[in-house]
Amino acid sequence: MPHHHSAHPLLRLLGYTRRHRLRVASATAFSVLNKIFDLAPPALIGAAVDIVVQREESFIASLGVTDTRDQLTVLAGLTLIIWFFESVFEYVHRVLWRNLAQTVEHELRIDAYAHVQNLDLAYYEDQSTGGLMSILNDDINQLERFLDVGANDLIQVATTVLVIGGLFIAAAPGVAWMALIPIPIIVYGSVWFQRKLTPRYAAVREQVGLLNSQLANNLGGIATIKSFTAEAHEIERISRLSAEYRERNRAAIALSSAFSPLIRMVIVMGFIAILVFGGRLALDGSLNVGVYSVMIFMTQRLLWPLTRLGETFDLYQRAMASTTRVLDLLAIEPQIADGGEPLPVHSVRGEVAFEKVGFTYGNGQEVIRGLSLHIPAGDTVAIVGATGAGKSTVIKLLLRFYDVQQGRITLDGRDIRSINLADLRAAIGLVSQDVFLFHGTVRENIAYGTFAATDEQIIAAARVAEAHDFIMQLPQGYDTIVGERGQKLSGGQRQRISIARAILKDPPVLILDEATSSVDNETEAAIQRSLERITVNRTTIVIAHRLSTIRNADRIFVLEDGQLREQGRHEDLVAAGGIYATLWRVQTGERLRMAGD
């Protein structure tokens, strides 16, 4: 963990809410005012007792109102005013805190999401979607709950202690200390509880992440679960995770629930002390009866809210565990630094070169070693090789999903690490084998990334991709909702929508990653025709399984174990009798055998 994580989560959170300083200050002010007015009624009771007992010598009489009935009227008027203000301030502080909670929640969620979106793909390979969901959802909601209620509670408890403590010491210093003794004990006890609870709540948050990631995973793989009739197995698995979540919560609950009862026992001591010793003073006549009655009420008012500290601290602890998770996520630095130089897309010629590139994944698996390729602008080239030869990694490096560890990759002679990331990726169109369609209409999916496209442009792109005809046959044409991940379309249809998406983007460099590996022959032929149209005047890199699809490439690179073993045109490579020739023989041999069946 970086060093700044040693800072207390509350300080980190305050640092985060700095831009709302005024709102926090005004909400706090209204909380304090509300509490001060809330503490007035016991003083009013004391004044009433004082009038009845002292009559013409009462406190109010000293203000110049001698008639006892008038004194009561004055008291009634004061009471009305005080209760009115208490209510007004309560309304204001609630509205302020709640809206502040919503605002901070919204900003934190958007910041966290934007930050996660900027992290590298490598980060996602170690993370589960569900775990991230639980931070972006649960943890941020937990924080909102604390700001909603907890912050106000803490402020009001502190106000109570300060106001009443001050009054006591002024009114009856001889007895006041008895009421105040429990306070340090309670505060110390609370801090001790805190320390014990912190690791337990951290464990709870961690478990909810595991539970969410398994749920997300299962909902995504529901078809597989059903086809292998593994429902019972999955219920068992979710049940185990959920039970562990319950257990971890139980450990926290056992501790946090003991808090209030223990505090109550400490409080009663202070209460009894005032009752007995204050009573003796009142009987001796050395303590005003009104003051004595106020003290008894006030002791209860002073110490009672402290029992609620249990719940408040509980909310607070949960919020801090969540804050830590959210802020730790925000503290992760993206590994891929954005190059500064702009690259206008229309000026890209599309010449790509790999110069002695080496790359190893985080798990130590070396996939590319000393790879040098030169792809002239406007050429169509193919990269072939057995599974695991590093073909897809070449693409990820070109898009800078990962950075090369040795050598460099250039576009038009410029190191891609020096180019603005957004510009680099705008210049490259990717059609990959696993097409991702977003929940939305066909039209939205084709225009994804080129959001400003007109309907004419979208339809033109779909025609080139030979997708227009099947789209028109869908129930609502271009307005048909494709469903999450596009389950409602066939593999070939999804592939053609993704090709239309790339055509609309019109990038100077087009990458086709295994674009025809999982489609039928008819679709393959359609895709081949569209590819012939769209490869004109742009650099195209095809990663191919089926060699028949790349016979006409300007150059074919053959990879094995992350190294370049052969390169040349199809005819020359077949004649050379090396790796490519073997692959070709296997694939055409299979074709001939199938034809002869």
N, C-alpha and C positions, 0 to 999 in steps of 0.2 A: 504493500500500500504506500502511496506517496505520503510525504510527511504531513501535508496539510490536513490529512484525515484525523490527526491527533486533536485538532480543534474540536470543541464541543459542538454536537449537531445543532444546538440552539443558536450558537453564535453564527454557524454557517447559514442557518435559516434566516437569521436577522440580516446577515449580509445580503441575502437574496431578496428580502422584502424592503431593502433600503429605499427603493424608488417610491414606496408608499409611506414614507416617513410621516407625512402630514396626517394621512388617514389613520395610521396606527396611533399617533399622538392624540388625535381627537377622540377616537374610540376609547382610548385609555382614560382620557379626561372625563368622558361621560360615565364610564364604569365607576370611577372614583366618586363623582358627584352623586350618582345613584346610591352608592353605598353610604355616603355620609348622611343623606336624607333618610335612608333606610334605618340608620342607627338612632334617629331622633325619637321615635315613639317611646322607648323606655325612659328617656329623659322627660318626656311629657307626662308619663305615669308618675315619675318621681315628683314632678312639679304639682300634679294633682294631689298626691298624698301630702305633700308639703302644705298646700292650701288648707286641706282638711285638718291637718294636725296643728299647724302654726297660726292659721287664720290671719290676723292682721300683721303678724311678723313674717309672713312667708316671703319667698324669693321674689315673686311677682309684685307683692306689696312694695318691696324696696324699689320697684320701677315706677311707683307713684299711683298704682291702682289699689286702693285700700279696701274697698267693698269686696267681700269674698265672692258674691255672685258675679260681679263684674270680672273678678279674677278668672273665674271659670269660663266666662264668655271669651275673654282674651285668649285663654288656653285653647278653647275650641277653635277659634279663628286660626291660631298658629298651627294647630293640628291639620286643619283643612289645607292650608298653604303647603305644609311640608309633604303631606301625602300626594298632593297634586304634582309637586315637582319631582317627587320620587318616581311617580308613574311616567311622567314625561321623559325623564332621563333614562328610565329603563327601556322605554321604547326606542329611544335614539341609540343607546349603546348596542342594543340587540341588532338593529338594522345595520349599524356601522360594522360590527364584528362579522356578521353573517355575510354581508356583501364583500367585505375584505377577504374572508375565507374563500368565497367563490372566485374572486379575482386572482388571488395567489394560486389557487388550485388550477385555474385555467392557464395562467402564464407558465406555471411550472410544468404542466402537462405538455403544452406546445413546445416549450424550450427543450424538454426531455425528448420529445418525439423528433424535433428537428435535429437534435444532437445525435440521437441514435441513427437517424437517416444518413448522417455524414460519416458514421464510422465505417471502417473497411469491411469488405466481405469476410476477411479472415476472422474478424470479431464475431460475426454471425455463425461461423462454423463451430465456435466453441459455446454458443449460447442457444438456449431453447426459446422459441417464440413465446411459449406460455410464460416462461420466467420473465421475459421482457414485458409481456402483457400485464403480469401481476404488479410490476413496478409502475407502469404507465397508468394502471387503473387503481388497484387496491391501495398501493402505498400512497398515491397522491390523494385518494379519497380520505385515507386515515388522517392525513395532515389537515385536510379541510375540516374534519370532525373536531380536531383539537382547537383550531382557530375559532370555530363556531362557538364552542362552549368553554373549553378549558382555559383559554387565555383570560377571558373575563373573570372566571372563578379565581384564578391565581391573583389577579389584580385586586379583586374585592376582598379576599382573605387578608392580603397585606394591608389594605386600607383599614379594615376592621381592627387589626392588631395595633396599628399606629394610632388611630383616632382614639380608641377606647383606652389603650395603654396611657396615652397622653392625659386624657381626662381623669383617669384614676389617680395618677401620680399627683395631678393638680388638686383633686378633691380630698383624697384621704391617703396621703403618702404612707401612713402607718400600716394600712391594711393592703394597699394596692399591690405590693410585691407578691402577696399570696396568689392573687389572680394571675399574675404574670409568670410565676414559676413554671407552670406546665408548658408555656410556649417554647422555650428553648428545647425542652425534652421532646416535644412533638416535632419540632423542625428537625432536630437531630435524627429522631426515629424515621422521619420521612426520607431523609437523605440516605439513611442506611438501607431502607427498603428499596429505594431507587437502585442502589448499587447491585442489590440482589436480583432485582427484576430485569435489569438491562439485558444480560445474556439470554434470559428466558424469552424475552420478546424478540430478540434478534433471531432466535431459533424458530419462533412462530412464523416470522416473515419469510425466512428461508424455506420453510416447509410449504408455505402457501405457493411459493414460486414453483416448487417441484410438482405440487398437485396440479396447478394450472397448466404446466407444460405438458403433463401427461394427458390432461383433458383435451388440450388443443391438438395434440398429436393424434389421439383416438378419433376425434371428430373429423380430422382430415383423412384418416385411413379407414373410415367406416365400411367402405366397400370390401376392403381386405378382411376386416374383422368378420363381416358377415359370410364371406365366401369360405373362410376357414372355420366357420362356426366357433369362433373363439370368444363369443360374448361373455360366457361365464368366466373365462380366464381374465378378461379385461375388467369385469365387475370386481373380481377379486383384487386385481392390481390397484384399481382406483380406491377400493375399500381400504386396502392396506395404507395407501398414502393419506387418505382422509382420516383414518384412525390415528395415524401418527400425528397429524395436524391437531386432532382433538387432544391427544396426550400432551403435546407441547403446550397447548393452551391451558390444559388442566394444571400443568406445573406452574404456569404463571398465575392462574386463578387462585390456586391454593395459597400462594404467598400474598397476592394483592388483597384477598378477601379478609385476611387476618388483620389488616391494617386498621380499619375503622374501630372494631371492638377494642383493640389494645389502646388506641388513642382515647377512646371513651373512658377507659379506666383511669387514665392520667388526668383527664379533664375533671372527673368527679372529685378528685383530691382537691383541686383548686377551688371548686365550687363549695365543698364542705368547709374548707378553711375560711372562706369569706363569710359563709353562713354563720359559723360558730364565733369566730373572733370579731367580725364586724358587728354581730348581734350583741356581744358583750359590751362593745364600745357604745352602741346605741342605748343599751340599758343603763349604762353609767352616765348617759347624757353627753358623752364627749364626741358623739358622731350624730349629725342631723339625721332624723328618721327618713326624710325624703332622699337624702344622699345614700343612706343604707339601702333603701328599696331599689334605687337606681343601680347600685352596685350589684345587688343580687341578680337583677334582670340582665345587667350588662355582662356579668361574668358568664352567664349562660350565652348571651349573644356573642361574646368574645370567643369563647372556646368551642361552641357548638359547630360553627362553620368549619372548624379544623377537622371534624370527622369527615367532611366532604372532600378533604384533601386526598383521601384514599382514592376516590373515583377520579378526581382531577389528575392526580399523579399517574393514575393508570392510563388515562387518555394521553397524558403527556408522554409517558414511556413508550406507548404504542406509536405515537406520532414521531418520537425521536428515532425509534428503530426504522420507521419508514423514511424519515428525512435522510437518514444515513444512506439508505439504499438508493434514494433518488439522487442525492448529491454525489454519491460515489459514481453513479452512472454518468452524471454530467462532468465528472472529473476525468473520465477516460479520454485520452488524447487520440485523435485519428493518427494512424501510422503513415498514411499516404499524404504527403504535403502537396498542396496545390502549387503548381508551377505558376509563375507570374505572367509569362508572356502571352498576350492575346493571339488568337489564330482565327482570322475571319474564315468561316467555312467556305465561302465561294472562291477563296484564293488558294485552297488546298489542291495540289496536283495529285497527291496520292501515292508518292513513292515511299515505300516502306523498307527499312533495312534492320535486320538483327545483326549486331556485331559482337561475336564471341560471348553470347548471353549464357549466364548460368543462373539456375534458380532451384532452391530447395524449400519445400513446404515446412511449416512450423514443427511438424512431427518428425522432421529429420529425413524425410523421403526426398531424395534428390531426383528431380524430374527432367531438368534441362541442363545439358553440360556443353559448354563451348559451342553454342549454336550460332552459325552465321548464315543468314538468308538475304538475298536481295530481290525485291519485288519492284520492277519498273512501274512507273505511273501508268494507269489505264490497262494493265495486263490482268488476265484472269489466271490465277495460279491455284494449285491444289496441294493440300498437305495430306499425305496418307501414311498409314502405319498401323501396326497391330494395336489392340486396346492397351492403354497404359503407356504408349510410346511418347506421350506428352503433347498430343495434338491440341487438346482443349486448353492446356496450360499456356500455349503460345498465344491463344486468343485473349485469355485473361490478362496476360502480361501486356499485350498491345492496348487493351482498354484500361490498363493501370488499375485493375481490381487488385493486383499485387504489383510490387516493384521488383525489378530484376536485382539480383545480388551481385552478379558480375556482368561486365560488358554494358552495352546500352542498346536501346531501340530508338530508331529515328523515323520521323515522318517528314518528308520533304527535306531531309538533311538536318532537322532539328531534334535534339534529344527530347523525347516525349515528356520527360520529367520537368522540363523547363516551360512546357506549354500549360496554359490555364486548363484545368481539368474539364470544366464544362465545355470548353471549345474543342478539346481533344475528342471528347465523347460525342459531341455534336457532329464531328467529321466522320464518325464511324457508325455504320448501321449494322446491327447484329440480328440475324435470324437464327435462333438456336433450336435444338431438337426438342427441348421441353418448353413449349410455348406457354407463356403466362398470359391469360386473359383476365381482365379485371371485371368485377361485377358491374355490368352496365350494358349499354346497347352495342350492337355491332359497329355502328357509326363511331361511337366514343372509343371503341377499342382500336379501330383503324387510325383514328386521329390522335391516339395516345402519343404524347411527346410533341406532336405538331398541332397543338390545340387550336390554332387559329385557322385551320384549313377550312375551305368552303366545301359545300356539298359536291360541287362539280369536281373539285380536286380529289375528294374521297372516292367518288364513283370511278373517276379515271384510274386511280391507283388500284381499285378493286378489279377493274377490267383487265389491267395489265397482269395482275396476279391470278387471273381467271377465277376470281371469287364472286364476281358480280352475279353470275347466273344462279349459283346456289343460294346467294344471299336473298335474291328476289323470291326464291321459293320458300324462304322461312316465313312463319306466320305473320310477322309484322315487318318483313323486309329489313331495311337498315336499322329499324327501331326495335328489333327483337332483342330482348334481354338475354345475354348468353349465360347468365348464372355464374356462381363462383367458379373460378378456374376454367370456365367454358365447358362444363360437363355436357352441356346439351348439344355440342357439335362433335363431329368425328375428328380423328387425328388429322386427316388430310385437310379438313375445312379449317381447323385451327391454324394449321401450318400456312394455309393460303392467306388467312387474315393477317398473320404475322408478316408475311411477305408484303402484303399491301401496306402494312404499317411502315415497313422499311422503304418501300417505293415512295411513299408520301414524304418521308423524311428526306429522301433524295441525297444521301450522303456521298461524299467523294470516295470513301472506302467502304466496301460492303463485305461483311463476313457472313458466310453461310456455314453454320456448324451442324454437320450431319443432317442437313435440312430434309433429306429424303429418306432417312433410314427407316422411318416407321410408317410408311404409307403404301397404299396399293399401287399397282403398275399404272393404272389409268391416271391417278393423282400425280404419280411421279412424272408421267409424260407431260401433264399440264404444268407442273412446277418447272420441268426442264424448259418448256417453251417460254414461260415468263422469265426464267433466269437468263435465257438467251437475249431477251429484249432488254432486261435491266442491267446487264453487265457491260453494255456498250458505253464507252467513254468513262468508265470508272474502274478503279482498282478493285478487283474482287478476289477474296481469299476463300476458297472452298475447302472445308474439312470433310473428307468423304470416306464412307464405308464402301459404297457401291462404286467400283472403279468405272463402270459403264457411264456414270454421270459426268466423268471428268475427262473423257478421251480427248476432247478438243481444247483442253487448257493450254495456255501458252507455255507453262512450265509446271512440272510436278516435283514436289519435294518429298522424299521418302524418309520418314523418321524411324529410328529404332533406339529405344532406351535414351530418349532425349538428345540424340545426336543425329546430324544430317548424314545419311549414308549414301543416298543417290539423288541426282536431280537431272531433269531433262524433259523432252517431250515424250508422250505416250509411246510412239513407235520406237524411238531410240531406247527407252527403258525396257520395253518388251524384248527388243533385239539383244540388249546387253545381258539378259539372262540372270539378273540379280534378284534382290528381294521383291522388287515390283513385279518382275516377270513371274515369280512364284505365286504371288498374290493373284495376279491376273489369271494364271493357269487354273488356280483353285476356283476362282469365281466363274470363269467361263466354262470350265469343266463341269461345274455344278449345273450351269445353265443347260449344257448339251445333254447331260444325263437326264435332267428334268424333261427336256424336250423329247427325249427318246422313250420316256416311260409309257 
